[in-house]
């Protein structure tokens, strides 16, 4: 099913400033801040930052009061200590590891990304905008008292908690990163006001090794943790079939007041760290679907973050520029040429040639769930495991709804 989606134009806040590049684990680390710089440059080159409905905001460093809403005080102090003396980082808390090395100033750099997602939440809460994007955020592996998987503080969780603390009754968190959103799930495991839905490569083949269908939430919150473990080499049609077989149905019964989403683009077929086979086209399609759910259930209120993504030049900037375009209701589409000036910058700076178009020319046709369950299809078996585990807890029939 090919989308013919044309988004309405909404006031959209984009969080961006070069100060966000300070979140830097070093030149050899996959989480290179160049991906943020190149995204901002491409978004500007295609005219997104000049649109009248788009406003930019420089994020401030989140204070301890804000961080304490989702992280333990002792952990925050440990991050500060590691930033002051990286050699003394507490490895037992995930700091100073190969995945999450300690670096000078790491507290402020990490807390600024949290400040970005809080700014996005505040902009939506105030009614100044309906959509907000912090493509530098989405650090979903960070738990209450640990760093993990390149993530120090969980900015998306902080944004969700800001919404709750400001009177929002229910928040739907949707995570389409290739990796399971384990930190976000952990933080809201026992909170029935938050439904976390993660669609990710199975933990049988990818870090962090969690996110299976039987992880459904803590006592009193059963059914508010939802996990679809995608088979290792799932492509566009599989991702979209899984999404539409689970997410819209649960969104309808949960009735969220705001949607917060994480758009890690490491699911791309050219990402060096994962095994999924997704195109930029399908990543954009997921953003379109989430935008539509926000319009249908939340009066349009939607906060989108970035996340993983380690093909710095060819994938991340195009995927997240497409995300910004969807949020802004812009006419930038998959057949839009990538500006020559941006391609020349990447070639001169990084020595890499980049795609000519914003999309990959992927085939994003997918079978709707109504076509029927195929027990010989690994993707269908995984989706059905999730539906059986969660749907009855919400009064839904796993076979027919």
C-alpha positions in Angstrom: 0.0 0.0 0.0 1.7 3.2 -1.2 0.8 6.3 0.9 -0.6 9.3 -0.9 -0.3 11.3 2.3 -0.3 15.1 2.2 0.1 16.5 5.6 -1.7 19.6 6.8 0.6 22.5 7.8 1.1 22.8 11.5 3.2 25.1 13.6 6.3 23.1 14.3 9.2 23.7 16.7 12.6 22.2 15.8 15.2 22.0 18.6 18.6 22.7 17.2 21.8 24.5 18.0 25.5 23.6 17.4 26.0 23.3 21.2 24.3 19.9 20.9 27.4 18.7 19.1 29.2 18.5 22.4 27.6 15.1 23.0 30.7 13.5 21.6 32.3 10.2 22.5 35.2 10.7 20.2 36.1 10.4 16.5 36.1 6.6 16.4 32.7 6.2 18.2 29.7 5.3 16.1 27.6 8.1 17.8 29.4 10.8 15.8 27.8 14.3 16.3 28.5 14.9 12.6 25.1 13.2 12.0 23.4 16.1 13.8 25.3 18.7 11.9 24.7 17.1 8.6 21.0 16.7 9.4 20.6 20.4 10.2 22.6 21.4 7.1 20.3 19.3 4.9 17.1 20.4 6.5 18.2 24.0 6.0 19.4 23.3 2.4 16.0 21.9 1.4 14.3 25.0 3.0 12.7 23.4 6.0 14.1 25.9 8.5 12.8 28.8 6.4 9.2 27.7 6.4 6.9 30.2 8.1 5.3 27.4 10.3 8.7 26.2 11.5 10.6 27.8 14.4 14.0 26.9 15.9 14.8 26.7 19.5 18.2 26.5 21.2 18.1 23.9 24.1 19.3 24.8 27.5 21.1 22.4 29.9 18.4 20.6 31.9 18.7 21.2 35.6 18.9 18.5 38.3 15.3 19.0 39.2 14.3 18.0 35.7 16.7 15.1 35.5 15.5 13.7 38.8 12.1 13.1 37.4 13.5 10.1 35.5 17.0 9.5 37.0 18.3 8.7 40.5 20.3 11.4 42.3 23.3 9.1 42.8 23.5 8.4 39.1 23.3 12.1 38.1 26.2 12.8 40.5 28.1 9.9 39.0 27.7 11.4 35.5 28.9 14.8 36.9 31.9 13.1 38.5 32.8 11.2 35.3 32.6 14.4 33.3 35.0 16.1 35.8 37.4 13.2 35.7 36.7 10.6 33.0 39.3 8.2 34.4 37.2 7.8 37.5 34.0 6.9 35.7 31.8 4.3 37.5 31.7 1.4 35.1 29.1 -0.4 37.3 26.7 2.4 36.2 27.5 2.0 32.5 29.9 5.0 32.5 33.3 4.8 31.0 32.6 1.7 29.0 33.3 1.0 25.3 29.7 1.8 24.4 29.4 4.9 26.6 32.9 6.3 27.2 33.3 9.1 29.7 34.4 12.5 28.4 35.0 15.9 29.9 31.8 17.9 30.3 29.6 14.9 29.6 26.9 16.0 32.2 26.2 19.3 30.5 26.4 17.8 27.0 23.9 15.1 28.0 21.6 17.3 30.0 21.4 19.7 27.0 19.9 17.0 24.9 17.4 16.4 27.7 16.7 20.2 27.7 15.9 19.9 24.0 13.2 17.3 24.5 11.8 19.3 27.5 11.7 22.4 25.3 9.8 20.4 22.7 7.3 19.2 25.4 6.9 22.7 26.8 6.2 24.1 23.3 3.4 21.5 22.8 2.0 22.0 26.3 1.8 25.7 25.9 -0.1 25.4 22.7 2.5 27.4 20.8 2.9 24.4 18.4 1.3 21.1 17.7 4.4 19.3 16.6 7.9 19.5 17.9 11.1 17.7 16.8 14.4 17.1 18.7 16.4 15.0 16.3 19.3 15.2 18.7 17.3 13.3 21.3 15.9 9.8 21.5 18.5 8.3 23.9 16.2 5.5 24.8 18.7 3.0 26.4 19.4 5.2 29.5 17.6 3.8 32.6 17.0 5.5 35.9 20.4 4.6 37.3 22.5 3.5 34.4 24.0 4.5 31.1 23.8 2.1 28.2 24.1 1.8 24.5 25.5 5.3 23.8 22.8 6.9 26.1 23.6 8.7 29.3 20.3 10.5 30.1 16.9 9.5 28.7 15.6 12.7 27.2 12.4 11.2 25.7 11.4 9.8 29.1 12.0 13.2 30.6 9.7 14.7 28.0 7.0 12.1 28.8 7.3 12.8 32.5 7.1 16.6 31.9 3.8 16.0 30.1 2.5 13.9 32.9 3.6 16.3 35.6 1.9 19.1 33.7 -1.5 17.3 33.8 -1.5 15.1 30.7 -3.5 12.0 31.5 -2.1 9.5 29.0 1.0 9.5 26.8 1.7 7.1 24.0 5.4 6.5 23.4 6.3 4.8 20.0 9.8 3.7 19.3 10.9 2.5 15.8 14.6 2.4 16.4 16.3 -0.9 15.4 17.2 -1.4 19.0 14.6 -2.1 21.7 13.7 1.0 23.7 14.6 -0.7 27.0 15.4 2.3 29.1 12.1 4.1 28.3 10.2 0.9 28.9 12.0 0.4 32.3 11.3 3.9 33.5 7.5 3.6 32.8 7.1 -0.1 33.5 4.8 0.4 36.4 2.9 3.5 35.2 -0.4 2.8 33.5 -0.5 6.4 32.2 2.2 5.7 29.7 2.0 3.1 26.9 5.4 2.2 25.4 5.4 0.5 22.0 8.7 -0.6 20.6 9.2 -2.2 17.1 12.8 -3.4 16.8 15.1 -6.1 15.6 14.7 -9.2 17.8 16.9 -9.3 20.8 18.0 -12.8 19.6 20.3 -11.0 17.2 20.8 -7.4 18.4 21.6 -5.4 21.6 20.2 -5.1 24.2 18.7 -8.6 24.0 15.3 -7.6 25.3 12.0 -6.5 24.0 10.0 -9.7 23.6 6.2 -10.1 23.5 6.0 -11.3 27.1 7.3 -8.0 28.4 3.9 -6.3 29.0 4.4 -4.0 32.0 4.4 -4.2 35.8 1.6 -4.8 38.3 -1.3 -2.5 37.7 0.2 -1.5 34.3 -0.2 -4.8 32.4 -0.6 -4.2 28.7 1.1 -0.8 28.7 4.5 -2.2 27.6 4.2 -3.5 24.1 7.0 -5.1 22.1 7.2 -6.3 18.5 10.5 -8.3 18.0 11.0 -8.1 14.2 12.8 -11.0 12.6 16.5 -10.2 11.9 16.3 -9.2 8.3 12.9 -7.6 8.2 12.4 -5.1 5.3 10.0 -2.3 4.5 6.8 -4.3 4.0 7.4 -6.3 7.2 8.0 -3.2 9.3 4.9 -1.5 8.0 2.7 -4.6 8.3 3.8 -5.0 11.9 3.2 -1.3 12.7 -0.3 -1.3 11.3 -1.1 -4.6 12.9 -0.4 -3.4 16.4 0.0 0.4 16.8 -3.2 1.9 15.5 -5.4 -0.6 17.4 -3.7 0.1 20.7 -3.6 3.8 20.2 -7.4 3.8 19.6 -8.2 2.0 22.9 -5.5 3.8 25.0 -6.7 7.2 23.8 -3.5 9.2 24.4 -3.5 12.9 24.8 0.0 13.3 23.4 2.3 11.1 21.3 6.1 11.0 21.9 8.0 9.1 19.3 11.6 7.9 18.8 12.8 7.7 15.2 16.1 5.9 15.3 17.1 5.3 11.7 19.6 2.6 12.4 17.0 0.2 10.9 18.2 1.2 7.5 19.7 -1.4 5.2 23.0 0.5 5.0 23.4 1.0 8.8 26.7 -0.6 9.9 25.4 -1.8 13.3 22.1 -3.6 12.7 20.5 -6.2 10.4 17.2 -4.8 9.4 16.6 -3.9 5.8 14.5 -0.7 6.0 14.7 2.2 3.5 14.4 5.9 4.1 11.0 5.6 2.4 9.6 3.3 5.0 11.1 5.3 7.8 9.3 8.3 6.5 6.1 6.2 6.1 6.3 5.4 9.8 6.6 9.1 10.7 3.5 9.7 8.5 1.6 7.0 10.3 2.5 8.5 13.7 1.6 12.0 12.6 -1.8 10.6 11.5 -2.3 8.9 14.8 -1.6 12.2 16.6 -4.1 14.0 14.4 -6.7 11.3 15.0 -6.3 10.8 18.8 -4.4 13.8 20.3 -5.6 16.9 18.5 -2.3 16.7 16.6 0.0 16.9 19.7 3.2 15.1 18.7 6.8 15.2 19.9 9.3 13.4 17.8 12.9 12.6 18.7 15.9 11.1 16.8 17.8 8.1 18.2 20.2 5.6 16.7 21.6 5.9 13.2 25.2 5.4 12.2 25.4 5.8 8.5 26.3 9.5 9.0 26.2 10.9 5.5 23.8 8.9 3.3 21.1 7.9 5.8 20.7 9.9 9.0 20.4 13.4 7.4 17.8 12.2 4.8 15.8 10.2 7.3 15.6 13.0 9.9 15.1 15.7 7.3 12.1 13.7 6.1 10.9 13.5 9.7 11.1 17.3 10.1 9.3 17.7 6.8 6.4 15.4 7.9 6.1 17.2 11.2 6.0 20.6 9.3 3.6 19.4 6.7 6.2 20.4 4.1 6.2 19.4 0.4 9.7 17.8 0.6 9.1 14.2 -0.6 11.1 11.2 -1.5 11.6 12.3 -5.1 13.0 15.7 -4.0 16.6 16.1 -5.2 19.2 16.3 -2.5 20.7 19.8 -2.9 24.0 19.8 -4.8 25.5 22.3 -2.3 24.9 19.8 0.6 26.3 16.9 -1.5 29.4 18.9 -2.3 29.9 19.7 1.4 29.8 16.0 2.3 32.2 15.0 -0.4 34.6 17.8 0.5 34.4 17.3 4.3 34.0 13.5 4.5 35.1 12.2 1.1 31.8 10.4 0.6 29.3 10.5 -2.3 25.7 10.7 -1.2 22.3 9.8 -2.9 20.8 12.1 -5.4 17.3 11.9 -4.0 15.8 12.3 -0.6 14.3 8.8 -0.8 15.7 5.4 -1.7 13.1 4.4 -4.3 12.0 1.6 -1.9 8.9 -0.5 -2.4 6.7 0.3 0.6 3.7 -1.8 -0.4 2.5 -3.9 2.5 -0.2 -6.4 3.3 -2.8 -5.2 5.8 -3.3 -7.5 8.8 -6.9 -8.1 7.5 -5.4 -10.1 4.7 -4.8 -12.8 7.3 -2.2 -14.4 9.6 0.3 -16.7 7.8 1.8 -19.2 10.3 4.7 -19.8 8.0 5.8 -16.2 8.1 8.2 -15.3 10.9 7.1 -11.7 10.9 3.4 -12.8 11.3 4.3 -15.1 14.1 6.1 -12.4 15.9 3.2 -9.9 15.4 0.7 -12.5 16.6 2.7 -13.2 19.7 2.5 -9.5 20.6 -1.2 -9.3 19.8 -1.9 -12.4 21.9 0.1 -11.0 24.8 -1.4 -7.5 24.9 -4.6 -7.2 22.9 -6.9 -9.1 25.4 -5.7 -6.9 28.2 -7.4 -4.0 26.3 -10.5 -5.9 25.2 -9.2 -6.5 21.7 -9.4 -9.8 19.8 -5.8 -10.7 18.7 -7.2 -12.5 15.6 -9.6 -10.0 14.3 -9.2 -6.5 15.7 
